[in-house]
Amino acid sequence: MQFERTKANRICCPITHYLKFCASLLLLSCAVASAGCGLKNQGTDSIPTEVEETISTISDDLAWERYDKIYNESSSLWKRDTTDEQSAEVLKRLRTQLGKVENRTLHTATEQRNSGGPLQGHVFIVTYQTKFEHGEGMETFTLLEENGSWALARYFVNSTALK
């Protein structure tokens, strides 16, 4: 077996180098694995249950054409920007042109805490890739936390089927 002298005047053999290499590799693997634990999951786990429930309720209300209910349960921002009649008219038009939602897949979920601008406070912006009866598009729900619960602040659909 061949030995070599190190800077510390210690004698090392190739097995010692191999063990140090393995230990370093193990530490690097652990560091990479633990860093991955901090990544945000873009699945439904990244959305709080209360936000998911609010979006589900709004989706059911849209499916059953309960536009007055959507307006009444929306945030003060939604009510400031539109009337009950305008809100219902736009939602009816979306329903007529796109049809019912067949399925949706989460695209992004972003949580914000804003101290200024129109969306002040605790906000969740959730975007889905959505398949409607008459086309596909991106559907965005912007929810604002008011009085301890989540309420619709904005709803946006971007689709080539909207002409």
Buried (B, 14 or more C-beta within 10 A) or exposed (E): EEEEEEEEEEEEEEEBEEEEEEEEEEEEEEEEEEEEEEEEEEEEEBBBEBBBEBBEBBBEBBEEEBBEBBBEBBBEBBBEBBEBEEBBEBBEEBBEBBBEBEEBEBBEBEBBEEEEEEBEBBBBBBBBBBBBEEBBBBBBBBBBBBEEEBBBBBBEBEBEBBE
